[in-house]
Amino acid sequence: MSVEHSHHLPNPKSTAPPPKIEVVGTAEGAPAAPEGAVPMTILVTLPPGSDGAPPHRHSGPAFGYVLKGEIVFELEGDPERVVKAGESFWEPGFDVIHYQDGNHLDDAESQFVVTMFCAPGQPMLIPVSDEELEERKHLRAPRP
């Protein structure tokens, strides 16, 4: 871990062991939050085999961490991938379509926490219409 990502400060007055702090993900090149953004952290629990939310977008960037299980994650322009417990993900939000966030497991639930920076007055998830999906299908990565 580099010095700029070091989050441990020695506490000379403490006799207890120091906290264990690990960087689990970074988002180099992430866009800035919208002006007046409202940070929101949610916990999502996906039942076995759940498809998750339908295609949508967010009004600002989102940063997440899988607590248990595995999720299928797909953003416009990127191939789908499986994000496992202990791994992080992020998305730029704004105009980018979030195609998938479903449970990759058919026999166990999966759970993730995500912090979103929502534009004021905008919903957390903005559904994408079938018409827009058709118009933008050339931007979606090839399907497996």
N, C-alpha and C positions, 0 to 999 in steps of 0.2 A: 504494500500500500504506500502510495506516495505521501509526502508531507502534507500536501494540500487536501488530501482525503483522510488524514489522520484525525480521529475524533476523540482520542483519549487524552485527557489532561491529568497529569499526576496530582493526587490529592495528598499532600504531606501530612494532613491532620487525620487521615483515615487509617484505621488499623485493619479494615476489611479488604478483601481482594477487590481489585478494580473491576469495573464493568467490562464485559466483552462486547465490543462494537465492531460489526462487520459491514462494509459497503456491499450491498447485494445487487446494486445496479446503478448505472448513471445514464444520462440521456444527453450525450454530446450533440449539439446542434438543435436541441429542442427549441421550439418557438416560445416567445415570451407569452405570458398569460394576457388575456384581453384586459383592456383598461377597466378598472373597477371590478376585476374578477372576484367571484365568490368561491373560495376553496370548499370542496365537499369531499369527504371520505366516506366510501360505502363498502359494506361487506356483502359479497355475492356468493350464495351457496347454490350450486347446480346439482340437482338430483342426477342419479345415474342416467346416462344417455341424453341429457337435456341439450337441446340445440342452442340454448342461450337466447340472447336478444336478436331480433331480426336486424337486417342491415340498417345502420344508423350512423350518425356523426355526433361529435361533441363540439360545443361552442368554444373550446379551448383545449390545451394539452391535458393528457391524463397519464398517470404513472401508477403501475400496479405491481403486485407481488402475489404469487400463488402460494397459499398456505398449505393446502393439501390437494392431492389428486393431480390431474393434468387437464389443461384446457387447450382447445384448438383456437388459435389466434390468427386472424387474417385482416390485414389492412390493404386498402386499394394500392395496387402497384407492387405489393410484396407477396411472395408465395405464402400459403398457409403454413403454420408451424405449430408444434406442440410445445407448450410452456408447462414445465413440471414444478411440483412443490419445491420451494426454495429458489426459484428463478423469478426474475422480474421482467416487466415489459413496459413499453410506453407507446403513446401515439400522439401525433402532433395536433389532432383535432382540426377544427375549422372546416375546410372543404373536403378533407380526406374521409372516404367511406370506411367504416369499420364493418367488415362483412361477417366475421365470425368471432364468437367468444363462448362456444359451447363446451360441454364436458366431453373429453376424449375417452372417458371410461364408461362402459355400459354396466359395470357391477359395483361402482362406488361413487359417492358424491365427491365433487371437487369444490374448492372454495378459494376465492381470491379477494384481496382488498385493493381498492383503487382510489386514488385521490385525483379529482378533476378540478380544473380551474374554469368554472363556468362564467360566461359573459352575463352581466346583470340582465335579469328579465328573461333569460333563455332557459329552456328546460335542460335537464341533465342529458337526456338522449333525444335526438331529433331523428325520427324515422325517415328513411329514404324510400320514395315511391318506386313502384315497378317501372314506371316510365323513365325515371331518372337512372335507375339501374341499367335499363336497356340502352339509354343514350351514352352511358359511361362504360359499357362492357369492355370497350377496347383498352381501358385503363386497368382492368383486373388482371392479375398474374394468371398464367395458364393453370388450369385445375389439374390435380394429380389423377 
